[in-house]
């Protein structure tokens, strides 16, 4: 029974150390100030959006979709 108590105390201490370290890290990161968006020159411009035809009332039954690439 003594060994299991020691293991429980050690794992509890490790848990507390990790929790306090996490809180400290979050406080340090929050201390830097509000996040600012990236400059537009840094954002890649090669983004493509795929548009699909609007849904029809009867679903796609009987609708032939052309297979063009």
N, C-alpha and C positions, 0 to 999 in steps of 0.2 A: 504494500500500500504506500510505502514511503517513496518508492521510485515513481509511481504514477503522479503523486503530488508534486514532486520536483519537476517532472515533465510538464505538468499543467502550469506551474508557476513560470517556467522558462518560456513556454509558448505564449502565455498571457503577456509577459514582459516584451517579447518580440512583437506581438500584436500592438501593444501600446506604443512602442518605438516607431513602428511603421505608420501608425495613425498620426502621431505627432509630426513625423517627417513629412507626411502627405499634407497636413494642414499648413506646415511651414512653407512647403513648396507652393501651394495654392496662394498663400498670402504674398509670397515674393513675386509670383507671376501677376497677381492682381495689383500689386503696388506699381507696376510699370505704367499704368494708365489705361485709358480706353483703347480698344483696337481700332485701327484705321484701315480703310480699304486700300488695296494695292493700287499703285498708279496704273492708269489705263495703258501705258506703254508696256507694262509687264504682263498684261493679260493677253493670251494667245488669241489671234483673230481667226484661226482656221476652224471655227466651231460651225458645224452643220446641223441644221434641224430637219428632221424628217416629218413631213406632214402626211397624215392619213385622211382619206375622204371622210366626211361626217357620217355617223351611223344612220342607217335607214330604219324605218319603222318595223319592217319585217325581218330584220337581221340581214344576213348575207345570202339568204336563200334565193337562188335564181339570178344572182348578180355575178357576172363574169368580170374578174379583175384582170386587166392586161398584165402580162409578165414582161415588163420592159426594164432594162437596167440602166 
